[in-house]
Amino acid sequence: MNDWDQLAVSWDGDEIIRSYASAAFASLEQVLAAHGMALPGSRVLDFGCGTGLLTAFLVDGGAAVDAVDTSAGMLNVLRAKIKTHGWTDVSATSELPVGAPTRPYDLIVCSSVCAFLDDYPAVVAQLVRMLRRGGLFVQWDWERDDPDDAHGLTRDEIRSALTAAGLANIRVQVGFENTIPGYEETMRPLLGEGRLP
């Protein structure tokens, strides 16, 4: 059992985490609108899905979702939700599909996962190969300001990885600002986005 597996049981009970997922989805809706895209009927890959907090918003928005995470504990929580809610358009797995998918994705989302990847640019390139032409890639990650800080990504790192993966119309900016009542800090994660030409 890894650290993420241990966190899975109490993950959804954390008000900060729930608030983050809600704010990320609201920012995603704005990005989709700006690109003239909509969730109903779309096929989405939620990479690094955790317990499926963002997945739930995507499903409620009318998307069919393939949810991927390496944590068995997180996936167990998500699978219980799939059963409880009777979601028929959601799959939960620990591995990405091998090779090009028969039905490419309209949208790929990565919420607070890319900074944890051993080879972020390579994984982004792999994910982008699963997008349809005109498909959208969106990620949220904490911004790393201090070069000595091991966590997070810089704006340049995100822009470089998305460009190298072949995306266009790339934007990297603060995705949302969200203050949790009772907490002093404001969440300001970066949002990186790009479309496959």
Backbone as numpy.savetxt, mean C-alpha at the origin, in Angstrom:
# Nx Ny Nz CAx CAy CAz Cx Cy Cz
7.82 -17.38 14.76 6.97 -16.18 14.76 7.86 -14.94 14.76
7.60 -14.01 13.82 8.39 -12.79 13.78 7.67 -11.66 14.51
8.31 -10.49 14.54 7.74 -9.35 15.26 6.37 -8.95 14.72
6.22 -9.01 13.38 4.94 -8.62 12.78 3.84 -9.60 13.18
4.18 -10.88 13.28 3.20 -11.87 13.71 2.71 -11.56 15.13
3.63 -11.16 16.00 3.27 -10.84 17.38 2.40 -9.59 17.46
2.65 -8.64 16.56 1.87 -7.39 16.56 0.47 -7.58 15.98
0.28 -8.62 15.20 -0.96 -8.79 14.45 -2.21 -8.83 15.33
-2.11 -9.48 16.47 -3.28 -9.68 17.33 -3.87 -8.35 17.80
-3.00 -7.39 18.11 -3.48 -6.10 18.63 -3.43 -4.98 17.61
-3.03 -5.28 16.39 -2.80 -4.25 15.35 -4.04 -3.39 15.12
-5.18 -4.01 14.90 -6.39 -3.26 14.58 -6.93 -2.46 15.76
-6.48 -2.77 16.96 -6.93 -2.03 18.13 -6.20 -0.72 18.35
-5.18 -0.45 17.57 -4.38 0.77 17.72 -5.04 1.91 16.95
-5.47 2.93 17.68 -6.18 4.06 17.07 -5.32 4.77 16.02
-4.02 4.86 16.26 -3.12 5.54 15.32 -3.07 4.77 14.00
-2.97 3.46 14.08 -2.88 2.64 12.87 -4.19 2.70 12.08
-5.31 2.64 12.78 -6.60 2.74 12.09 -6.76 4.11 11.43
-6.34 5.15 12.13 -6.44 6.50 11.59 -5.55 6.67 10.37
-4.36 6.07 10.42 -3.43 6.13 9.28 -4.08 5.49 8.05
-4.65 4.31 8.22 -5.27 3.61 7.09 -6.40 4.44 6.49
-7.20 5.04 7.33 -8.32 5.86 6.86 -7.81 7.08 6.09
-6.78 7.74 6.62 -6.22 8.92 5.95 -5.53 8.53 4.65
-4.86 7.38 4.63 -4.21 6.91 3.40 -5.26 6.66 2.33
-6.37 6.04 2.71 -7.40 5.78 1.72 -8.00 7.08 1.19
-8.22 8.05 2.08 -8.75 9.34 1.63 -7.80 10.00 0.63
-6.49 9.90 0.89 -5.52 10.47 -0.04 -5.51 9.69 -1.35
-5.73 8.38 -1.29 -5.80 7.56 -2.50 -7.00 7.98 -3.35
-8.12 8.23 -2.72 -9.30 8.68 -3.47 -9.01 9.97 -4.23
-8.25 10.88 -3.61 -7.88 12.12 -4.29 -6.97 11.85 -5.48
-6.01 10.94 -5.30 -5.09 10.59 -6.39 -5.87 9.96 -7.54
-6.75 9.03 -7.23 -7.55 8.38 -8.27 -8.38 9.40 -9.04
-9.01 10.31 -8.32 -9.82 11.34 -8.97 -8.97 12.21 -9.89
-7.76 12.54 -9.45 -6.87 13.37 -10.26 -6.47 12.67 -11.55
-6.45 11.34 -11.53 -6.09 10.56 -12.72 -7.32 10.11 -13.51
-8.49 10.52 -13.07 -9.72 10.10 -13.76 -10.00 8.62 -13.61
-9.57 8.04 -12.49 -9.77 6.62 -12.24 -10.77 6.43 -11.10
-11.37 5.25 -11.05 -12.33 4.94 -9.98 -12.12 3.52 -9.50
-12.47 3.25 -8.25 -12.29 1.92 -7.68 -13.30 0.87 -8.14
-14.58 1.21 -8.31 -15.55 0.16 -8.65 -15.14 -0.62 -9.90
-15.08 -1.94 -9.75 -14.72 -2.80 -10.86 -13.23 -2.93 -11.12
-12.40 -2.24 -10.35 -10.96 -2.30 -10.59 -10.34 -3.51 -9.90
-9.18 -3.88 -10.39 -8.41 -4.99 -9.82 -7.19 -4.39 -9.14
-7.05 -4.67 -7.82 -6.03 -4.00 -7.01 -5.14 -5.02 -6.32
-3.85 -4.71 -6.28 -2.90 -5.47 -5.47 -2.52 -4.61 -4.27
-2.81 -5.12 -3.07 -2.42 -4.44 -1.83 -1.19 -5.17 -1.30
-0.02 -4.61 -1.61 1.25 -5.25 -1.26 1.70 -4.78 0.11
1.91 -5.73 1.03 2.22 -5.37 2.41 0.93 -5.02 3.13
-0.08 -5.84 2.93 -1.45 -5.53 3.36 -1.66 -5.56 4.87
-0.77 -6.22 5.61 -0.97 -6.33 7.05 -2.27 -7.05 7.36
-3.03 -6.51 8.28 -4.31 -7.12 8.67 -5.45 -6.72 7.75
-5.15 -5.95 6.72 -6.18 -5.61 5.74 -6.99 -4.37 6.05
-6.44 -3.45 6.83 -7.19 -2.22 7.11 -7.43 -1.42 5.83
-6.39 -1.27 5.01 -6.57 -0.58 3.73 -7.36 -1.45 2.75
-7.13 -2.75 2.80 -7.88 -3.68 1.95 -9.38 -3.50 2.14
-9.81 -3.35 3.38 -11.24 -3.20 3.66 -11.81 -1.96 2.98
-11.07 -0.85 3.01 -11.53 0.36 2.34 -11.62 0.13 0.83
-10.64 -0.58 0.27 -10.64 -0.85 -1.16 -11.84 -1.71 -1.56
-12.12 -2.73 -0.76 -13.26 -3.61 -1.03 -14.57 -2.83 -0.92
-14.70 -2.03 0.12 -15.90 -1.21 0.29 -16.08 -0.23 -0.87
-14.94 0.13 -1.49 -15.00 1.04 -2.64 -15.33 0.34 -3.94
-15.47 -0.99 -3.91 -15.89 -1.72 -5.10 -14.79 -2.42 -5.85
-13.59 -2.53 -5.27 -12.47 -3.17 -5.95 -12.38 -4.65 -5.60
-11.79 -5.42 -6.49 -11.38 -6.80 -6.21 -9.92 -6.71 -5.81
-9.55 -7.32 -4.68 -8.23 -7.11 -4.11 -7.48 -8.41 -3.90
-6.23 -8.43 -4.38 -5.29 -9.47 -4.01 -4.38 -8.86 -2.95
-4.43 -9.39 -1.73 -3.68 -8.85 -0.60 -2.49 -9.75 -0.31
-1.30 -9.14 -0.23 -0.06 -9.90 -0.04 0.71 -9.37 1.16
1.16 -10.30 2.01 1.99 -9.93 3.15 2.83 -11.14 3.54
4.03 -10.88 4.06 4.90 -11.99 4.46 4.62 -12.47 5.89
3.82 -11.73 6.65 3.53 -12.10 8.02 2.32 -13.03 8.08
2.56 -14.26 8.54 1.46 -15.22 8.68 0.42 -14.73 9.68
0.89 -14.08 10.75 -0.04 -13.56 11.76 -0.96 -12.50 11.20
-0.40 -11.58 10.44 -1.21 -10.52 9.81 -2.23 -11.13 8.85
-1.77 -12.09 8.04 -2.68 -12.73 7.07 -3.78 -13.52 7.76
-3.49 -14.11 8.90 -4.52 -14.84 9.64 -5.65 -13.90 10.06
-5.27 -12.71 10.52 -6.30 -11.71 10.90 -7.11 -11.32 9.68
-6.43 -11.07 8.55 -7.14 -10.69 7.32 -8.06 -11.82 6.85
-7.58 -13.05 6.90 -8.41 -14.17 6.44 -9.67 -14.32 7.30
-9.54 -14.03 8.58 -10.72 -14.07 9.45 -11.72 -12.99 9.04
-11.21 -11.83 8.64 -12.09 -10.75 8.17 -12.79 -11.15 6.87
-12.03 -11.78 5.98 -12.62 -12.21 4.71 -13.79 -13.14 4.97
-13.60 -14.07 5.90 -14.66 -15.03 6.23 -15.83 -14.32 6.91
-15.53 -13.46 7.89 -16.58 -12.77 8.64 -17.44 -11.89 7.75
-16.78 -11.16 6.84 -17.51 -10.21 5.98 -18.03 -10.85 4.70
-17.62 -12.08 4.44 -18.08 -12.74 3.22 -17.53 -12.10 1.95
-16.31 -11.58 2.05 -15.71 -10.95 0.88 -15.34 -12.03 -0.14
-15.95 -11.96 -1.30 -15.67 -12.96 -2.33 -14.63 -12.47 -3.34
-14.34 -11.18 -3.33 -13.37 -10.61 -4.28 -12.06 -10.25 -3.61
-11.69 -10.96 -2.54 -10.42 -10.71 -1.84 -9.67 -12.02 -1.68
-8.39 -12.01 -2.03 -7.53 -13.15 -1.75 -6.41 -12.67 -0.84
-5.92 -13.54 0.03 -4.83 -13.20 0.95 -3.75 -14.25 0.82
-2.54 -13.82 0.49 -1.44 -14.75 0.27 -0.12 -14.14 0.71
0.86 -14.99 0.90 2.18 -14.53 1.35 3.15 -14.30 0.20
2.75 -14.63 -1.02 3.68 -14.53 -2.14 3.04 -13.82 -3.32
3.87 -13.05 -4.02 3.42 -12.42 -5.26 3.26 -13.48 -6.34
2.37 -13.24 -7.30 2.25 -14.18 -8.42 3.58 -14.27 -9.17
3.86 -15.44 -9.68 5.09 -15.64 -10.45 4.81 -15.29 -11.92
5.68 -14.49 -12.51 5.51 -14.10 -13.91 4.43 -13.04 -14.07
4.17 -12.71 -15.31 3.17 -11.67 -15.61 1.77 -12.23 -15.34
0.94 -11.46 -14.64 -0.41 -11.95 -14.35 -1.25 -12.01 -15.63
-2.18 -12.95 -15.67 -3.06 -13.05 -16.84 -3.98 -11.83 -16.92
-4.32 -11.29 -15.77 -5.11 -10.05 -15.73 -4.31 -9.02 -14.94
-3.62 -8.10 -15.63 -2.81 -7.11 -14.92 -3.68 -6.23 -14.01
-3.02 -5.66 -13.03 -3.72 -4.83 -12.05 -3.96 -3.41 -12.57
-5.09 -2.84 -12.16 -5.38 -1.43 -12.45 -4.65 -0.53 -11.47
-4.46 -1.05 -10.26 -3.88 -0.25 -9.18 -3.07 -1.15 -8.26
-1.89 -0.67 -7.88 -1.08 -1.35 -6.87 -0.81 -0.36 -5.75
-1.09 -0.75 -4.52 -0.85 0.12 -3.36 0.11 -0.57 -2.40
0.97 0.24 -1.78 1.95 -0.23 -0.79 1.93 0.76 0.36
1.33 0.37 1.45 1.19 1.30 2.58 2.20 0.99 3.68
3.18 1.88 3.83 4.20 1.78 4.87 4.93 0.44 4.85
5.31 0.02 3.66 6.03 -1.26 3.54 7.35 -1.12 2.79
7.43 -0.19 1.84 8.59 -0.13 0.95 9.90 0.15 1.68
9.84 0.93 2.76 11.05 1.24 3.51 11.63 0.02 4.21
10.83 -1.04 4.35 11.29 -2.26 5.01 11.88 -3.27 4.03
11.79 -3.01 2.75 12.24 -3.96 1.74 13.76 -3.98 1.64
14.32 -5.17 1.44 15.76 -5.29 1.29 16.26 -4.63 0.02
15.47 -4.74 -1.06 15.83 -4.12 -2.33 14.60 -3.41 -2.89
14.35 -2.24 -2.36 13.16 -1.46 -2.71 13.03 -1.25 -4.22
14.06 -0.74 -4.92 13.90 -0.52 -6.36 13.55 -1.79 -7.14
14.16 -2.92 -6.78 13.88 -4.17 -7.49 12.45 -4.63 -7.28
11.95 -4.49 -6.05 10.58 -4.92 -5.78 9.58 -4.02 -6.50
9.84 -2.72 -6.52 8.96 -1.81 -7.24 8.92 -2.18 -8.73
10.08 -2.47 -9.30 10.13 -2.87 -10.71 9.31 -4.14 -10.94
9.41 -5.10 -10.00 8.64 -6.34 -10.10 7.14 -6.05 -10.03
6.75 -5.18 -9.11 5.34 -4.84 -8.96 4.81 -4.13 -10.20
5.57 -3.19 -10.73 5.11 -2.42 -11.88 4.89 -3.31 -13.09
5.63 -4.40 -13.20 5.41 -5.35 -14.30 4.04 -6.02 -14.21
3.38 -5.88 -13.07 2.05 -6.48 -12.89 0.92 -5.49 -13.19
1.28 -4.26 -13.52 0.28 -3.24 -13.85 -0.14 -3.34 -15.31
-1.37 -2.99 -15.58 -1.81 -2.82 -16.97 -1.27 -1.48 -17.47
-1.27 -1.30 -18.80 -0.92 -0.01 -19.36 -1.91 1.04 -18.85
-1.39 2.13 -18.34 -2.26 3.15 -17.74 -2.56 2.90 -16.28
-2.07 1.75 -15.75 -2.31 1.43 -14.35 -1.51 2.34 -13.43
-1.94 2.39 -12.19 -1.40 3.34 -11.21 -0.71 2.62 -10.05
0.46 3.11 -9.69 1.20 2.62 -8.52 1.21 3.72 -7.48
0.85 3.38 -6.22 0.83 4.37 -5.13 1.46 3.76 -3.89
2.36 4.50 -3.27 2.96 4.05 -2.01 2.94 5.18 -0.99
2.87 4.77 0.29 3.01 5.71 1.40 4.16 5.22 2.26
5.07 6.10 2.61 6.19 5.74 3.48 6.63 6.97 4.25
7.24 6.72 5.40 7.74 7.82 6.22 8.95 8.44 5.54
9.04 9.75 5.63 10.17 10.46 5.00 11.39 10.40 5.90
12.53 10.05 5.30 13.79 10.04 6.03 14.53 11.34 5.73
14.64 12.18 6.76 15.34 13.46 6.62 16.81 13.33 6.99
17.06 12.52 8.00 18.41 12.37 8.55 19.13 11.22 7.84
20.26 11.49 7.16 20.97 10.42 6.46 21.44 9.29 7.37
21.56 9.57 8.68 21.98 8.54 9.62 20.81 7.69 10.12
19.59 8.10 9.77 18.40 7.36 10.18 18.21 6.18 9.23
18.07 4.99 9.78 17.96 3.79 8.94 16.55 3.58 8.41
15.56 4.25 8.99 14.17 4.00 8.60 13.63 5.11 7.70
12.76 4.71 6.80 12.12 5.67 5.92 12.81 5.77 4.58
12.25 6.57 3.71 12.79 6.80 2.37 12.84 8.30 2.10
13.79 8.71 1.30 13.85 10.12 0.89 12.98 10.30 -0.35
12.64 11.54 -0.64 11.87 11.82 -1.84 12.63 11.40 -3.09
13.93 11.64 -3.08 14.75 11.27 -4.23 14.79 9.76 -4.43
14.85 9.00 -3.32 14.87 7.54 -3.43 13.57 7.02 -4.05
12.45 7.59 -3.63 11.16 7.18 -4.18 11.08 7.55 -5.66
11.41 8.79 -5.97 11.34 9.24 -7.36 12.24 8.39 -8.26
13.43 8.10 -7.79 14.37 7.30 -8.56 13.85 5.90 -8.81
13.30 5.25 -7.78 12.80 3.88 -7.93 11.60 3.83 -8.88
10.70 4.78 -8.78 9.52 4.79 -9.64 9.91 5.06 -11.09
10.88 5.95 -11.27 11.37 6.25 -12.62 12.04 5.03 -13.24
12.92 4.38 -12.46 13.65 3.20 -12.95 12.69 2.05 -13.28
11.55 1.99 -12.60 10.56 0.94 -12.85 9.76 1.19 -14.12
9.93 2.37 -14.73 9.25 2.67 -15.99 7.96 3.44 -15.85
7.72 4.01 -14.66 6.50 4.79 -14.45 6.68 6.21 -14.99
5.56 6.84 -15.30 5.55 8.22 -15.75 4.59 9.02 -14.87
4.51 10.32 -15.11 3.64 11.19 -14.31 3.89 11.00 -12.81
5.18 10.92 -12.47 5.57 10.63 -11.09 5.44 11.88 -10.22
4.85 11.68 -9.05 4.79 12.75 -8.06 5.14 12.15 -6.71
5.93 12.89 -5.94 6.28 12.51 -4.58 6.03 13.72 -3.70
5.13 13.57 -2.75 4.76 14.68 -1.88 4.18 14.13 -0.58
3.92 15.01 0.36 3.25 14.59 1.59 1.86 14.09 1.22
1.57 12.87 1.62 0.30 12.26 1.24 -0.89 12.79 2.00
-0.68 13.04 3.29 -1.74 13.59 4.14 -1.11 14.09 5.43
-1.83 14.93 6.12 -1.44 15.38 7.46 -2.58 15.03 8.38
-2.27 14.25 9.40 -3.32 13.73 10.26 -2.86 13.77 11.72
-3.59 14.48 12.53 -3.30 14.54 13.96 -4.32 13.70 14.71
-3.84 12.84 15.55 -4.72 11.97 16.35 -5.06 12.69 17.65
-6.35 12.79 17.98 -6.71 13.41 19.25 -6.00 12.74 20.42
-5.41 13.55 21.28 -4.71 13.03 22.44 -3.24 12.76 22.19
-2.78 12.93 20.95 -1.38 12.72 20.61 -0.81 14.03 20.08
0.46 14.28 20.36 1.05 15.55 19.99 1.58 15.57 18.55
2.00 14.43 18.04 2.62 14.40 16.71 1.58 14.32 15.60
1.93 14.93 14.46 1.10 14.87 13.27 1.76 13.93 12.27
0.98 13.01 11.72 1.49 12.10 10.71 1.58 12.81 9.38
2.75 12.75 8.75 2.94 13.36 7.43 3.73 12.41 6.53
3.19 11.27 6.19 3.94 10.34 5.34 4.02 10.85 3.90
5.05 10.41 3.22 5.17 10.73 1.80 4.25 9.82 1.00
3.76 10.34 -0.10 2.99 9.56 -1.06 3.74 9.64 -2.39
4.11 8.48 -2.91 4.73 8.43 -4.23 3.76 7.77 -5.19
3.63 8.34 -6.37 2.68 7.80 -7.35 3.26 7.88 -8.76
2.82 6.97 -9.61 3.22 7.00 -11.00 2.33 6.07 -11.81
2.22 6.34 -13.10 1.39 5.51 -13.99 2.26 4.84 -15.03
1.83 3.66 -15.43 2.55 2.92 -16.45 2.08 3.40 -17.83
2.98 3.98 -18.61 2.57 4.52 -19.92 2.05 3.43 -20.87
